[in-house]
C-alpha cells in the first residue's frame, strides 16, 4: 500500500512538472528583491512562487513565509512535511522557474545519513529529488518499524521472564504438593 502511494506521488509530480518549461525563468537577483509583505516570492525545488496573496491564508502564519521570502525555501518546505493537498495548492502560485546555472546556495536534501546537493531545475532532476525524498521517507518508515520491533522484542522478553517466574512458582508448588503427598 505504501509503495503504491509513493509511486502515485511520483507520477503526480511528473505530470505537474510536464509544463514547467512554459513558465518564465527568473534570475536569483530578481527573486531576492521579492522578500517583503507587499511582494513575496519563494523558491521550492527551483520553482518560483508568488505567495503575496497567500500570506494571511498560510496555516503556519505569514511570518513563516516572510522568513523565507526571496530565497530557496525547499528545505523548510520539506522539513514541515506538507500534505499532498498542501503541495497541490502550490500550483496556483507558481509563476516561473529559477534560471539554470544561477549561483545560489544549494538546498540540502537529506537521504538517510547522506546529504545531496540539488541545484538543477529540470523536470527530470525535480523528479529524482522527489524520488530521493521518497526513499528518505521509506528509510524513516523502516527506522520507525525497527523501533516498534525493538519495543515488541523488549515486551516479549518481559513476558518470557514472567512466564519463567510463573513456571518456577508452579514447580515450587508442585514440589510442596509432592512433599505433602509423600507424608
C-alpha positions in Angstrom: 0.0 0.0 0.0 2.8 2.4 1.0 4.7 1.6 -2.2 1.6 2.3 -4.3 1.3 5.7 -2.5 4.9 6.6 -3.3 4.5 5.6 -7.0 1.3 7.7 -7.2 3.0 10.7 -5.6 6.0 10.4 -8.0 3.6 10.1 -11.0 1.6 13.2 -9.9 4.8 15.1 -9.6 5.9 14.1 -13.1 2.6 15.2 -14.6 2.7 18.5 -12.8 6.2 19.2 -13.9 5.5 18.4 -17.6 4.5 22.0 -18.3 7.2 23.6 -16.2 9.3 24.9 -19.2 6.4 27.0 -20.4 6.9 29.3 -17.4 9.3 32.2 -17.4 12.8 31.9 -15.8 13.9 34.3 -13.1 17.4 35.2 -12.0 18.2 35.0 -8.3 19.0 38.7 -8.4 15.3 39.3 -9.3 13.9 36.7 -6.9 15.8 38.2 -3.9 14.0 41.5 -4.4 10.6 40.0 -3.5 11.1 39.5 0.2 8.5 41.6 1.9 4.8 41.7 2.7 3.9 43.6 -0.5 5.7 41.3 -2.8 6.7 37.9 -1.6 8.3 35.2 -3.7 9.8 31.9 -2.5 11.6 29.1 -4.4 10.7 25.5 -3.8 12.7 22.9 -5.8 13.7 25.6 -8.4 10.1 26.7 -9.0 9.3 30.3 -8.2 6.1 31.0 -6.3 4.4 34.4 -5.7 2.8 33.8 -2.3 2.0 37.5 -1.7 -1.8 36.8 -1.7 -1.4 33.6 0.3 0.3 35.1 3.4 -2.8 35.5 5.5 -4.2 32.1 4.5 -1.0 30.2 5.3 -1.7 27.8 8.2 1.7 28.4 9.7 1.2 32.1 9.7 2.6 34.8 7.4 5.8 35.2 9.4 6.9 31.7 8.2 6.6 32.8 4.6 8.2 36.2 5.2 11.2 34.5 6.8 11.7 32.6 3.5 10.9 35.5 1.2 13.3 35.9 -1.7 15.1 32.7 -1.0 15.1 29.0 -1.5 12.5 27.5 0.9 12.8 23.9 -0.3 14.4 22.5 2.9 11.9 24.3 5.1 9.0 23.2 3.0 10.2 19.5 3.1 11.1 19.7 6.8 7.5 20.6 7.7 6.2 17.5 5.9 3.4 19.2 3.9 0.5 17.0 2.8 -0.3 16.2 -0.8 -3.2 18.7 -0.5 -0.8 21.4 0.5 1.5 20.5 -2.3 -1.3 20.7 -4.8 -2.1 24.2 -3.6 1.3 25.4 -4.7 0.3 25.1 -8.4 -1.8 28.2 -8.3 1.1 30.4 -7.0 3.8 29.1 -9.4 5.0 32.0 -11.6 8.2 30.5 -13.1 11.4 28.7 -12.5 14.9 29.6 -11.4 17.1 30.2 -14.4 19.5 27.2 -14.6 23.1 27.9 -13.9 22.4 30.7 -11.4 24.7 30.9 -8.5 22.8 30.1 -5.3 23.3 28.2 -2.1 22.4 24.6 -2.8 19.4 23.1 -0.9 20.2 20.1 1.2 18.1 17.0 0.7 18.9 14.6 3.5 18.6 11.0 2.4 19.3 8.7 5.4 22.7 9.8 6.5 23.7 11.2 3.1 23.2 14.8 2.1 23.0 15.6 -1.5 23.0 19.0 -3.3 20.1 19.7 -5.6 20.6 22.7 -7.8 19.3 21.7 -11.2 15.9 23.0 -12.4 14.9 20.4 -15.0 11.8 18.3 -14.5 13.9 15.2 -14.6 16.1 16.4 -11.7 13.0 17.5 -9.8 11.5 14.0 -10.2 14.7 12.5 -9.0 14.7 14.9 -6.0 11.1 13.7 -5.2 12.3 10.1 -5.6 15.2 10.8 -3.1 12.8 12.3 -0.7 10.5 9.3 -1.1 13.5 7.0 -0.4 14.2 9.1 2.7 10.6 8.6 3.8 10.9 4.9 3.3 14.0 4.8 5.4 12.3 6.8 8.1 9.4 4.3 8.0 11.8 1.4 8.2 13.5 3.1 11.2 10.1 3.6 12.8 9.2 -0.1 12.2 12.6 -1.1 13.6 11.8 0.9 16.7 8.4 -0.8 17.0 10.1 -4.2 16.5 12.7 -3.4 19.3 9.8 -2.4 21.6 7.9 -5.6 20.8 11.1 -7.6 21.4 11.6 -5.9 24.8 7.9 -6.7 25.7 8.4 -10.3 24.6 11.4 -10.7 26.9 9.4 -9.3 29.8 6.6 -11.8 29.0 9.1 -14.6 28.8 10.6 -13.6 32.2 7.1 -13.5 33.7 6.3 -17.0 32.3 9.6 -18.3 33.7 8.7 -16.9 37.1 5.2 -18.4 36.9 6.8 -21.8 35.9 9.2 -21.5 38.8 6.4 -20.8 41.2 4.4 -23.7 39.7 7.3 -26.0 40.1 7.8 -25.0 43.7 4.1 -25.6 44.4 4.3 -29.0 42.8 7.3 -29.9 45.0 5.3 -28.8 48.0 2.4 -30.8 46.9 4.6 -33.9 46.3 6.2 -33.4 49.7 2.8 -33.2 51.4 1.6 -36.3 49.5 4.6 -38.4 50.5 4.0 -37.7 54.2 
